[in-house]
Amino acid sequence: MRRPLVGVLAILAFTAACSPSAGKPVPAESTTASSETSSTSTKPSSTRPREIRFDGVEPCELLTAEQLPDLKIDRPGRTVTSDFYKTTACSWTVTGASNRLTPVTKEGIEEWTGGKRTGQPTEIEPILGFRAITVTLPSDSEACDVMVDTADGQYLVAAFSVSQSFKDRFPEPCDGARKLAEAAMQNLLK
């Protein structure tokens, strides 16, 4: 009789130690707490000098003809569909590089900073007073997106990529994306 009781006690002790109620799931609670903290701390409205909304904005009008040479763009932009953002964007493709501006109107920049997306968000210096981040993929060193928080539920994406064989003719991807974003923001603030 004694042996089965010891065996049962051992099984109960093992089961209790492995059950979720036996110990506190610290990592799960910490993850939840940090997720809540990060989504609260990523409220973009506190860092904007004012709100810029994109409703009705034509993406190809975000840059002027005078700005294109400084950005090494020698062709007019063309409107393209952005399936990812479910909106339209403007693309300026030149030999060796690509520029794209996408005014996003269906989500806020916190979609990137809240850890919900693939891509590595990094806070950068504000652009003309507006909070900005870069988003890169470790597997793609030729491209960078700069995102500028312009309004609650809206932001500007400036994407720049350069072909490996043309790197000596264009800025680094994140520098090119920042220049593109700065040019568009200058026009939006007028």
Biotite code that builds the C-alpha atoms (Angstrom):
import biotite.structure as struc

atoms = struc.array([
    struc.Atom([0.000, 0.000, 0.000], chain_id="A", res_id=1, res_name="MET", atom_name="CA", element="C"),
    struc.Atom([2.804, 2.353, 0.819], chain_id="A", res_id=2, res_name="ARG", atom_name="CA", element="C"),
    struc.Atom([4.402, 2.253, -2.638], chain_id="A", res_id=3, res_name="ARG", atom_name="CA", element="C"),
    struc.Atom([1.307, 3.267, -4.613], chain_id="A", res_id=4, res_name="PRO", atom_name="CA", element="C"),
    struc.Atom([0.703, 6.177, -2.237], chain_id="A", res_id=5, res_name="LEU", atom_name="CA", element="C"),
    struc.Atom([4.284, 7.410, -2.688], chain_id="A", res_id=6, res_name="VAL", atom_name="CA", element="C"),
    struc.Atom([3.859, 7.061, -6.473], chain_id="A", res_id=7, res_name="GLY", atom_name="CA", element="C"),
    struc.Atom([0.577, 8.980, -6.380], chain_id="A", res_id=8, res_name="VAL", atom_name="CA", element="C"),
    struc.Atom([2.156, 11.708, -4.235], chain_id="A", res_id=9, res_name="LEU", atom_name="CA", element="C"),
    struc.Atom([5.085, 11.973, -6.640], chain_id="A", res_id=10, res_name="ALA", atom_name="CA", element="C"),
    struc.Atom([2.730, 12.304, -9.615], chain_id="A", res_id=11, res_name="ILE", atom_name="CA", element="C"),
    struc.Atom([0.632, 14.914, -7.783], chain_id="A", res_id=12, res_name="LEU", atom_name="CA", element="C"),
    struc.Atom([3.741, 16.889, -6.852], chain_id="A", res_id=13, res_name="ALA", atom_name="CA", element="C"),
    struc.Atom([5.011, 16.762, -10.448], chain_id="A", res_id=14, res_name="PHE", atom_name="CA", element="C"),
    struc.Atom([1.591, 17.733, -11.832], chain_id="A", res_id=15, res_name="THR", atom_name="CA", element="C"),
    struc.Atom([1.296, 20.614, -9.376], chain_id="A", res_id=16, res_name="ALA", atom_name="CA", element="C"),
    struc.Atom([4.763, 21.895, -10.252], chain_id="A", res_id=17, res_name="ALA", atom_name="CA", element="C"),
    struc.Atom([3.957, 21.832, -13.966], chain_id="A", res_id=18, res_name="CYS", atom_name="CA", element="C"),
    struc.Atom([0.474, 23.308, -13.761], chain_id="A", res_id=19, res_name="SER", atom_name="CA", element="C"),
    struc.Atom([-0.036, 26.988, -14.575], chain_id="A", res_id=20, res_name="PRO", atom_name="CA", element="C"),
    struc.Atom([-1.475, 27.656, -11.121], chain_id="A", res_id=21, res_name="SER", atom_name="CA", element="C"),
    struc.Atom([1.608, 26.277, -9.342], chain_id="A", res_id=22, res_name="ALA", atom_name="CA", element="C"),
    struc.Atom([3.831, 29.215, -10.131], chain_id="A", res_id=23, res_name="GLY", atom_name="CA", element="C"),
    struc.Atom([3.365, 32.708, -11.429], chain_id="A", res_id=24, res_name="LYS", atom_name="CA", element="C"),
    struc.Atom([3.781, 33.013, -15.195], chain_id="A", res_id=25, res_name="PRO", atom_name="CA", element="C"),
    struc.Atom([6.115, 35.988, -14.845], chain_id="A", res_id=26, res_name="VAL", atom_name="CA", element="C"),
    struc.Atom([7.186, 36.126, -18.486], chain_id="A", res_id=27, res_name="PRO", atom_name="CA", element="C"),
    struc.Atom([3.579, 36.135, -19.712], chain_id="A", res_id=28, res_name="ALA", atom_name="CA", element="C"),
    struc.Atom([2.584, 38.842, -17.242], chain_id="A", res_id=29, res_name="GLU", atom_name="CA", element="C"),
    struc.Atom([5.692, 40.852, -18.072], chain_id="A", res_id=30, res_name="SER", atom_name="CA", element="C"),
    struc.Atom([4.970, 40.556, -21.796], chain_id="A", res_id=31, res_name="THR", atom_name="CA", element="C"),
    struc.Atom([1.410, 41.709, -21.311], chain_id="A", res_id=32, res_name="THR", atom_name="CA", element="C"),
    struc.Atom([2.478, 44.573, -19.116], chain_id="A", res_id=33, res_name="ALA", atom_name="CA", element="C"),
    struc.Atom([5.179, 45.704, -21.530], chain_id="A", res_id=34, res_name="SER", atom_name="CA", element="C"),
    struc.Atom([2.779, 45.437, -24.477], chain_id="A", res_id=35, res_name="SER", atom_name="CA", element="C"),
    struc.Atom([0.290, 47.602, -22.651], chain_id="A", res_id=36, res_name="GLU", atom_name="CA", element="C"),
    struc.Atom([3.025, 50.022, -21.660], chain_id="A", res_id=37, res_name="THR", atom_name="CA", element="C"),
    struc.Atom([4.467, 50.214, -25.159], chain_id="A", res_id=38, res_name="SER", atom_name="CA", element="C"),
    struc.Atom([1.094, 50.833, -26.784], chain_id="A", res_id=39, res_name="SER", atom_name="CA", element="C"),
    struc.Atom([0.317, 53.553, -24.226], chain_id="A", res_id=40, res_name="THR", atom_name="CA", element="C"),
    struc.Atom([3.772, 55.083, -24.531], chain_id="A", res_id=41, res_name="SER", atom_name="CA", element="C"),
    struc.Atom([3.570, 55.137, -28.329], chain_id="A", res_id=42, res_name="THR", atom_name="CA", element="C"),
    struc.Atom([0.718, 57.617, -28.384], chain_id="A", res_id=43, res_name="LYS", atom_name="CA", element="C"),
    struc.Atom([1.884, 59.780, -31.256], chain_id="A", res_id=44, res_name="PRO", atom_name="CA", element="C"),
    struc.Atom([-0.272, 62.857, -30.648], chain_id="A", res_id=45, res_name="SER", atom_name="CA", element="C"),
    struc.Atom([1.945, 64.149, -27.837], chain_id="A", res_id=46, res_name="SER", atom_name="CA", element="C"),
    struc.Atom([4.953, 64.755, -30.096], chain_id="A", res_id=47, res_name="THR", atom_name="CA", element="C"),
    struc.Atom([3.312, 66.429, -33.102], chain_id="A", res_id=48, res_name="ARG", atom_name="CA", element="C"),
    struc.Atom([3.531, 70.202, -33.553], chain_id="A", res_id=49, res_name="PRO", atom_name="CA", element="C"),
    struc.Atom([0.168, 69.958, -35.328], chain_id="A", res_id=50, res_name="ARG", atom_name="CA", element="C"),
    struc.Atom([-1.942, 67.425, -37.163], chain_id="A", res_id=51, res_name="GLU", atom_name="CA", element="C"),
    struc.Atom([-1.551, 66.849, -40.909], chain_id="A", res_id=52, res_name="ILE", atom_name="CA", element="C"),
    struc.Atom([-4.279, 64.672, -42.418], chain_id="A", res_id=53, res_name="ARG", atom_name="CA", element="C"),
    struc.Atom([-3.994, 62.952, -45.796], chain_id="A", res_id=54, res_name="PHE", atom_name="CA", element="C"),
    struc.Atom([-7.664, 62.579, -46.659], chain_id="A", res_id=55, res_name="ASP", atom_name="CA", element="C"),
    struc.Atom([-7.969, 63.617, -50.324], chain_id="A", res_id=56, res_name="GLY", atom_name="CA", element="C"),
    struc.Atom([-4.207, 64.194, -50.803], chain_id="A", res_id=57, res_name="VAL", atom_name="CA", element="C"),
    struc.Atom([-2.770, 63.105, -54.164], chain_id="A", res_id=58, res_name="GLU", atom_name="CA", element="C"),
    struc.Atom([0.482, 61.251, -53.425], chain_id="A", res_id=59, res_name="PRO", atom_name="CA", element="C"),
    struc.Atom([2.291, 62.500, -56.554], chain_id="A", res_id=60, res_name="CYS", atom_name="CA", element="C"),
    struc.Atom([1.657, 66.089, -55.447], chain_id="A", res_id=61, res_name="GLU", atom_name="CA", element="C"),
    struc.Atom([3.667, 65.602, -52.250], chain_id="A", res_id=62, res_name="LEU", atom_name="CA", element="C"),
    struc.Atom([6.849, 66.659, -54.102], chain_id="A", res_id=63, res_name="LEU", atom_name="CA", element="C"),
    struc.Atom([7.303, 69.657, -56.361], chain_id="A", res_id=64, res_name="THR", atom_name="CA", element="C"),
    struc.Atom([9.138, 69.638, -59.700], chain_id="A", res_id=65, res_name="ALA", atom_name="CA", element="C"),
    struc.Atom([11.774, 71.905, -58.113], chain_id="A", res_id=66, res_name="GLU", atom_name="CA", element="C"),
    struc.Atom([12.571, 69.307, -55.432], chain_id="A", res_id=67, res_name="GLN", atom_name="CA", element="C"),
    struc.Atom([13.143, 66.381, -57.807], chain_id="A", res_id=68, res_name="LEU", atom_name="CA", element="C"),
    struc.Atom([16.744, 67.221, -58.926], chain_id="A", res_id=69, res_name="PRO", atom_name="CA", element="C"),
    struc.Atom([17.931, 67.472, -55.283], chain_id="A", res_id=70, res_name="ASP", atom_name="CA", element="C"),
    struc.Atom([16.520, 63.987, -54.718], chain_id="A", res_id=71, res_name="LEU", atom_name="CA", element="C"),
    struc.Atom([18.245, 62.719, -57.900], chain_id="A", res_id=72, res_name="LYS", atom_name="CA", element="C"),
    struc.Atom([14.861, 62.065, -59.492], chain_id="A", res_id=73, res_name="ILE", atom_name="CA", element="C"),
    struc.Atom([14.757, 62.777, -63.214], chain_id="A", res_id=74, res_name="ASP", atom_name="CA", element="C"),
    struc.Atom([11.235, 61.571, -64.081], chain_id="A", res_id=75, res_name="ARG", atom_name="CA", element="C"),
    struc.Atom([7.727, 62.456, -62.984], chain_id="A", res_id=76, res_name="PRO", atom_name="CA", element="C"),
    struc.Atom([6.102, 60.225, -60.402], chain_id="A", res_id=77, res_name="GLY", atom_name="CA", element="C"),
    struc.Atom([3.368, 57.775, -61.185], chain_id="A", res_id=78, res_name="ARG", atom_name="CA", element="C"),
    struc.Atom([0.441, 56.767, -59.021], chain_id="A", res_id=79, res_name="THR", atom_name="CA", element="C"),
    struc.Atom([0.561, 53.135, -57.904], chain_id="A", res_id=80, res_name="VAL", atom_name="CA", element="C"),
    struc.Atom([-1.621, 51.001, -55.696], chain_id="A", res_id=81, res_name="THR", atom_name="CA", element="C"),
    struc.Atom([-0.235, 49.987, -52.329], chain_id="A", res_id=82, res_name="SER", atom_name="CA", element="C"),
    struc.Atom([-1.919, 46.703, -51.471], chain_id="A", res_id=83, res_name="ASP", atom_name="CA", element="C"),
    struc.Atom([-0.219, 46.528, -48.076], chain_id="A", res_id=84, res_name="PHE", atom_name="CA", element="C"),
    struc.Atom([-1.575, 49.907, -46.915], chain_id="A", res_id=85, res_name="TYR", atom_name="CA", element="C"),
    struc.Atom([-4.789, 49.660, -48.970], chain_id="A", res_id=86, res_name="LYS", atom_name="CA", element="C"),
    struc.Atom([-4.244, 53.063, -50.544], chain_id="A", res_id=87, res_name="THR", atom_name="CA", element="C"),
    struc.Atom([-2.484, 54.787, -53.413], chain_id="A", res_id=88, res_name="THR", atom_name="CA", element="C"),
    struc.Atom([1.138, 55.866, -53.408], chain_id="A", res_id=89, res_name="ALA", atom_name="CA", element="C"),
    struc.Atom([3.465, 57.695, -55.766], chain_id="A", res_id=90, res_name="CYS", atom_name="CA", element="C"),
    struc.Atom([6.555, 56.042, -57.173], chain_id="A", res_id=91, res_name="SER", atom_name="CA", element="C"),
    struc.Atom([9.580, 57.708, -58.733], chain_id="A", res_id=92, res_name="TRP", atom_name="CA", element="C"),
    struc.Atom([11.832, 55.080, -60.279], chain_id="A", res_id=93, res_name="THR", atom_name="CA", element="C"),
    struc.Atom([15.174, 56.115, -61.714], chain_id="A", res_id=94, res_name="VAL", atom_name="CA", element="C"),
    struc.Atom([18.056, 54.027, -62.967], chain_id="A", res_id=95, res_name="THR", atom_name="CA", element="C"),
    struc.Atom([19.498, 52.382, -59.873], chain_id="A", res_id=96, res_name="GLY", atom_name="CA", element="C"),
    struc.Atom([17.050, 53.660, -57.251], chain_id="A", res_id=97, res_name="ALA", atom_name="CA", element="C"),
    struc.Atom([13.412, 53.807, -56.302], chain_id="A", res_id=98, res_name="SER", atom_name="CA", element="C"),
    struc.Atom([11.496, 56.404, -54.270], chain_id="A", res_id=99, res_name="ASN", atom_name="CA", element="C"),
    struc.Atom([7.944, 56.021, -53.005], chain_id="A", res_id=100, res_name="ARG", atom_name="CA", element="C"),
    struc.Atom([5.674, 58.168, -50.869], chain_id="A", res_id=101, res_name="LEU", atom_name="CA", element="C"),
    struc.Atom([2.607, 56.582, -49.312], chain_id="A", res_id=102, res_name="THR", atom_name="CA", element="C"),
    struc.Atom([0.171, 58.644, -47.247], chain_id="A", res_id=103, res_name="PRO", atom_name="CA", element="C"),
    struc.Atom([-1.370, 56.047, -44.916], chain_id="A", res_id=104, res_name="VAL", atom_name="CA", element="C"),
    struc.Atom([-4.881, 56.873, -43.713], chain_id="A", res_id=105, res_name="THR", atom_name="CA", element="C"),
    struc.Atom([-6.173, 53.618, -42.232], chain_id="A", res_id=106, res_name="LYS", atom_name="CA", element="C"),
    struc.Atom([-3.800, 53.066, -39.288], chain_id="A", res_id=107, res_name="GLU", atom_name="CA", element="C"),
    struc.Atom([-1.386, 54.896, -37.025], chain_id="A", res_id=108, res_name="GLY", atom_name="CA", element="C"),
    struc.Atom([2.397, 54.657, -36.795], chain_id="A", res_id=109, res_name="ILE", atom_name="CA", element="C"),
    struc.Atom([2.007, 52.628, -33.598], chain_id="A", res_id=110, res_name="GLU", atom_name="CA", element="C"),
    struc.Atom([1.226, 49.618, -35.808], chain_id="A", res_id=111, res_name="GLU", atom_name="CA", element="C"),
    struc.Atom([4.995, 49.548, -36.416], chain_id="A", res_id=112, res_name="TRP", atom_name="CA", element="C"),
    struc.Atom([6.200, 50.503, -32.950], chain_id="A", res_id=113, res_name="THR", atom_name="CA", element="C"),
    struc.Atom([3.895, 48.121, -31.105], chain_id="A", res_id=114, res_name="GLY", atom_name="CA", element="C"),
    struc.Atom([5.761, 44.999, -32.249], chain_id="A", res_id=115, res_name="GLY", atom_name="CA", element="C"),
    struc.Atom([2.927, 43.731, -34.449], chain_id="A", res_id=116, res_name="LYS", atom_name="CA", element="C"),
    struc.Atom([4.795, 43.896, -37.758], chain_id="A", res_id=117, res_name="ARG", atom_name="CA", element="C"),
    struc.Atom([7.822, 42.363, -39.401], chain_id="A", res_id=118, res_name="THR", atom_name="CA", element="C"),
    struc.Atom([10.503, 44.979, -39.738], chain_id="A", res_id=119, res_name="GLY", atom_name="CA", element="C"),
    struc.Atom([12.799, 46.665, -37.303], chain_id="A", res_id=120, res_name="GLN", atom_name="CA", element="C"),
    struc.Atom([11.481, 50.057, -36.145], chain_id="A", res_id=121, res_name="PRO", atom_name="CA", element="C"),
    struc.Atom([14.047, 52.530, -34.836], chain_id="A", res_id=122, res_name="THR", atom_name="CA", element="C"),
    struc.Atom([13.272, 55.984, -33.460], chain_id="A", res_id=123, res_name="GLU", atom_name="CA", element="C"),
    struc.Atom([15.146, 58.713, -35.336], chain_id="A", res_id=124, res_name="ILE", atom_name="CA", element="C"),
    struc.Atom([15.411, 62.473, -35.026], chain_id="A", res_id=125, res_name="GLU", atom_name="CA", element="C"),
    struc.Atom([12.014, 64.087, -35.615], chain_id="A", res_id=126, res_name="PRO", atom_name="CA", element="C"),
    struc.Atom([11.359, 65.449, -39.083], chain_id="A", res_id=127, res_name="ILE", atom_name="CA", element="C"),
    struc.Atom([10.353, 69.105, -38.853], chain_id="A", res_id=128, res_name="LEU", atom_name="CA", element="C"),
    struc.Atom([9.107, 68.429, -35.328], chain_id="A", res_id=129, res_name="GLY", atom_name="CA", element="C"),
    struc.Atom([7.145, 65.277, -36.185], chain_id="A", res_id=130, res_name="PHE", atom_name="CA", element="C"),
    struc.Atom([7.996, 61.926, -34.641], chain_id="A", res_id=131, res_name="ARG", atom_name="CA", element="C"),
    struc.Atom([9.761, 59.644, -37.123], chain_id="A", res_id=132, res_name="ALA", atom_name="CA", element="C"),
    struc.Atom([11.012, 56.071, -37.258], chain_id="A", res_id=133, res_name="ILE", atom_name="CA", element="C"),
    struc.Atom([12.942, 53.981, -39.735], chain_id="A", res_id=134, res_name="THR", atom_name="CA", element="C"),
    struc.Atom([11.779, 50.494, -40.546], chain_id="A", res_id=135, res_name="VAL", atom_name="CA", element="C"),
    struc.Atom([14.286, 48.086, -42.036], chain_id="A", res_id=136, res_name="THR", atom_name="CA", element="C"),
    struc.Atom([14.503, 44.387, -42.694], chain_id="A", res_id=137, res_name="LEU", atom_name="CA", element="C"),
    struc.Atom([17.782, 42.734, -41.684], chain_id="A", res_id=138, res_name="PRO", atom_name="CA", element="C"),
    struc.Atom([17.592, 40.669, -44.890], chain_id="A", res_id=139, res_name="SER", atom_name="CA", element="C"),
    struc.Atom([17.389, 43.759, -47.149], chain_id="A", res_id=140, res_name="ASP", atom_name="CA", element="C"),
    struc.Atom([20.251, 46.231, -46.801], chain_id="A", res_id=141, res_name="SER", atom_name="CA", element="C"),
    struc.Atom([19.260, 48.036, -49.999], chain_id="A", res_id=142, res_name="GLU", atom_name="CA", element="C"),
    struc.Atom([15.955, 49.474, -48.734], chain_id="A", res_id=143, res_name="ALA", atom_name="CA", element="C"),
    struc.Atom([14.687, 51.631, -45.887], chain_id="A", res_id=144, res_name="CYS", atom_name="CA", element="C"),
    struc.Atom([11.351, 53.184, -44.970], chain_id="A", res_id=145, res_name="ASP", atom_name="CA", element="C"),
    struc.Atom([11.019, 56.358, -42.939], chain_id="A", res_id=146, res_name="VAL", atom_name="CA", element="C"),
    struc.Atom([7.628, 56.828, -41.319], chain_id="A", res_id=147, res_name="MET", atom_name="CA", element="C"),
    struc.Atom([6.457, 60.187, -40.064], chain_id="A", res_id=148, res_name="VAL", atom_name="CA", element="C"),
    struc.Atom([3.619, 60.459, -37.557], chain_id="A", res_id=149, res_name="ASP", atom_name="CA", element="C"),
    struc.Atom([1.332, 63.143, -39.000], chain_id="A", res_id=150, res_name="THR", atom_name="CA", element="C"),
    struc.Atom([-2.054, 62.609, -37.310], chain_id="A", res_id=151, res_name="ALA", atom_name="CA", element="C"),
    struc.Atom([-3.944, 60.180, -35.115], chain_id="A", res_id=152, res_name="ASP", atom_name="CA", element="C"),
    struc.Atom([-4.472, 57.133, -37.325], chain_id="A", res_id=153, res_name="GLY", atom_name="CA", element="C"),
    struc.Atom([-2.341, 58.487, -40.190], chain_id="A", res_id=154, res_name="GLN", atom_name="CA", element="C"),
    struc.Atom([1.321, 58.666, -41.169], chain_id="A", res_id=155, res_name="TYR", atom_name="CA", element="C"),
    struc.Atom([3.597, 59.208, -44.153], chain_id="A", res_id=156, res_name="LEU", atom_name="CA", element="C"),
    struc.Atom([5.821, 56.415, -45.490], chain_id="A", res_id=157, res_name="VAL", atom_name="CA", element="C"),
    struc.Atom([8.887, 57.484, -47.461], chain_id="A", res_id=158, res_name="ALA", atom_name="CA", element="C"),
    struc.Atom([10.534, 54.418, -48.988], chain_id="A", res_id=159, res_name="ALA", atom_name="CA", element="C"),
    struc.Atom([13.914, 54.477, -50.692], chain_id="A", res_id=160, res_name="PHE", atom_name="CA", element="C"),
    struc.Atom([15.913, 51.643, -52.180], chain_id="A", res_id=161, res_name="SER", atom_name="CA", element="C"),
    struc.Atom([19.101, 51.559, -54.195], chain_id="A", res_id=162, res_name="VAL", atom_name="CA", element="C"),
    struc.Atom([20.587, 48.768, -56.292], chain_id="A", res_id=163, res_name="SER", atom_name="CA", element="C"),
    struc.Atom([23.897, 47.413, -55.067], chain_id="A", res_id=164, res_name="GLN", atom_name="CA", element="C"),
    struc.Atom([25.727, 48.428, -58.250], chain_id="A", res_id=165, res_name="SER", atom_name="CA", element="C"),
    struc.Atom([24.520, 52.057, -57.932], chain_id="A", res_id=166, res_name="PHE", atom_name="CA", element="C"),
    struc.Atom([25.320, 52.649, -54.236], chain_id="A", res_id=167, res_name="LYS", atom_name="CA", element="C"),
    struc.Atom([28.103, 55.085, -55.129], chain_id="A", res_id=168, res_name="ASP", atom_name="CA", element="C"),
    struc.Atom([25.590, 57.376, -56.917], chain_id="A", res_id=169, res_name="ARG", atom_name="CA", element="C"),
    struc.Atom([22.894, 57.583, -54.257], chain_id="A", res_id=170, res_name="PHE", atom_name="CA", element="C"),
    struc.Atom([22.670, 58.112, -50.496], chain_id="A", res_id=171, res_name="PRO", atom_name="CA", element="C"),
    struc.Atom([22.426, 55.222, -48.061], chain_id="A", res_id=172, res_name="GLU", atom_name="CA", element="C"),
    struc.Atom([18.858, 53.837, -48.039], chain_id="A", res_id=173, res_name="PRO", atom_name="CA", element="C"),
    struc.Atom([17.771, 55.406, -44.716], chain_id="A", res_id=174, res_name="CYS", atom_name="CA", element="C"),
    struc.Atom([19.401, 58.749, -45.644], chain_id="A", res_id=175, res_name="ASP", atom_name="CA", element="C"),
    struc.Atom([17.581, 58.723, -48.987], chain_id="A", res_id=176, res_name="GLY", atom_name="CA", element="C"),
    struc.Atom([14.267, 57.871, -47.319], chain_id="A", res_id=177, res_name="ALA", atom_name="CA", element="C"),
    struc.Atom([14.747, 60.665, -44.782], chain_id="A", res_id=178, res_name="ARG", atom_name="CA", element="C"),
    struc.Atom([15.491, 63.232, -47.525], chain_id="A", res_id=179, res_name="LYS", atom_name="CA", element="C"),
    struc.Atom([12.350, 62.115, -49.343], chain_id="A", res_id=180, res_name="LEU", atom_name="CA", element="C"),
    struc.Atom([10.261, 62.424, -46.169], chain_id="A", res_id=181, res_name="ALA", atom_name="CA", element="C"),
    struc.Atom([11.721, 65.866, -45.361], chain_id="A", res_id=182, res_name="GLU", atom_name="CA", element="C"),
    struc.Atom([10.907, 67.166, -48.844], chain_id="A", res_id=183, res_name="ALA", atom_name="CA", element="C"),
    struc.Atom([7.303, 65.956, -48.625], chain_id="A", res_id=184, res_name="ALA", atom_name="CA", element="C"),
    struc.Atom([6.849, 67.310, -45.096], chain_id="A", res_id=185, res_name="MET", atom_name="CA", element="C"),
    struc.Atom([8.132, 70.753, -46.158], chain_id="A", res_id=186, res_name="GLN", atom_name="CA", element="C"),
    struc.Atom([5.332, 70.902, -48.707], chain_id="A", res_id=187, res_name="ASN", atom_name="CA", element="C"),
    struc.Atom([2.715, 69.602, -46.299], chain_id="A", res_id=188, res_name="LEU", atom_name="CA", element="C"),
    struc.Atom([3.592, 72.311, -43.776], chain_id="A", res_id=189, res_name="LEU", atom_name="CA", element="C"),
    struc.Atom([3.151, 75.177, -46.287], chain_id="A", res_id=190, res_name="LYS", atom_name="CA", element="C"),
])
